[in-house]
Amino acid sequence: MPTPTPTLRPVSLPVLQAHGLSVWSAAHCLMPPIDLALQAGEALCVIGESGAGKSLLLQAIMGLLPEGLRAEGNLLIQGQASSAADARGRRAQWGRQLSLLPQEPTRALDALRSVHQQLDAVHRWVAQLPASTRPSHNLDALKRARLTDACSLRPWQLSGGMAQRAATQLALAGGASLLLADEPSKGLDPEGIQALIVQLKALMDRGGSVVVVTHDLRLAQALPGQTMVMRHGQVVEHGATEQVLTQPRQAFTRQWLDAAPSRWPRPQPPAQAVQASGSATVLRAENLVITRGHRILRQGLNLQWRTGDRHVIQGPSGCGKSTLGDTLLGLLPPHRGRVLRATGLAPTAFQKLYQDPVQSFAPHQRLKHHLQEVARRHGTPWPQVLQWLDDCGVAEPMLDRPATQVSGGELQRVAVVRALCARPVFLFADEPTSRLDPVTQQSTCEMLHKALAPEGTATLWVTHDADLAHALSPSPLQWRLGAEASSVSQ
């Protein structure tokens, strides 16, 4: 009987099977043993709290655990059996049979090569497409990612959503029939999420399978198959997706589903007396024009923040949200117009929560060093720092690890606390909760608002998520693609 190709594997033979898969740090078990089986044409969605071990599960399957961690158990991938500890033995499957889309797109992209160059390399060396057909495959991938106009850009020239779409195309370009996708909808606008769902379903229709770690309920609902719920490193619920998401058995699963931003209490507009109280102007933009490369993103921007003001901008990827924040902070020069900041303030009074927290931490320093240095410099008491960490669910022992040994959600919360330590007068929050599960997202937003209010910190939040935008502000500013004028003043 001939051996079937990976994309035509019979339903009776799992594409992925794990038995007793666990992750260890020395003698400490980070992820207790997990058993799972995934058939061709099926999706496994892994949801749960941030830091529960969801990314570790994917890294253990792929064979890419961080240094100092080890996997135990047994794996069967595309009919090939291996010990979970034998990461090197699975490398022959990378790209062609087994592909990983990491949580941070910067880890999947070469900073020195354009998007087009990287796609062409994968199509040439991994998919082994002939030179005559590669241009058409490259163009198709760029169209799916809405990056035809950005194909010559390097990753550092892309917005977060654009980089996420580029990384997705690279993960799929090799033709692997088992995709491990870690937060693939992170940083995507609704159109990008729908395009992602179409591509994942197309892979499944061809006989492929996907394991998706996600905090996005809409993505989990759209993919047929199984859903696994993790908490504190353990699987607390596992079953058919429809059953788990509509009739959950566990209290934590119900709590996770109920914490969606669409269900948060809606904020009330500030009272007119507060608006007219004569609060000092912290920052003002006048007739601002912002660009990316040679393209005008927004023009005629007239924006103002007084003490305590909170403005929220929601819009699609590439519409200029992050570029605006960076221009307000002075990280980018305005194309035209001017930005006026309150005088007499140190540059550190204007802070940013980065969309990609990994890039804002020295990779080999302990997190405690990062926080202690900022707290000491700005006179923030250490007990207050620990209280903020506790409020957003970060345990103090985690601070003894470097940034490379914590999850994206854990690192994002540490970044929030680090920004608070600087006692900012103005805070630009660029998708600051994009790596958090709904429960942690809500508690972190509540902690952030509670900490900033007494200080009178003015804030600019940007997000792709319309539900989150309306949960943060009674009147968020909604942007579309196109260089239109906007005005915000209170």
Secondary structure, 3 states (H helix, E strand, C coil): CCCCCHHHCCCCCCCEEEEEEEEEECCEEEEEEEEEEECCCCEEEEEECCCCCHHHHHHHHHCCCCCCEEEEEEEEECCEEEECCCCHHHHHHECCCEEEECCCHHHCCCCCCCHHHHHHHHHHHCCCCCCCCHHHHHHHHHHHCCCHHHCCCCHHHCCHHHHHHHHHHHHHHCCCCEEEEECCCCCCCHHHHHHHHHHHHHHHHCCCEEEEECCCHHHHHHCCEEEEEEECCEEEEEEEHHHHHHCCCCHHHHHHHHCCHHHCCCCCCCCHHHHCCCCCEEEEEEEEEEEECCEEEEEEEEEEEECCCEEEEECCCCCCHHHHHHHHHCCCCCCEEEEEECCCCCHHHEEEECCCHHHHCCCCCEHHHHHHHHHHHHCCCHHHHHHHHHHCCCCHHHHHCEHHHCCHHHHHHHHHHHHHHCCCCEEEEECCCCCCCHHHHHHHHHHHHHHHHHHCCEEEEEECCHHHHHHHCCCCEECCCCCCCCEECC
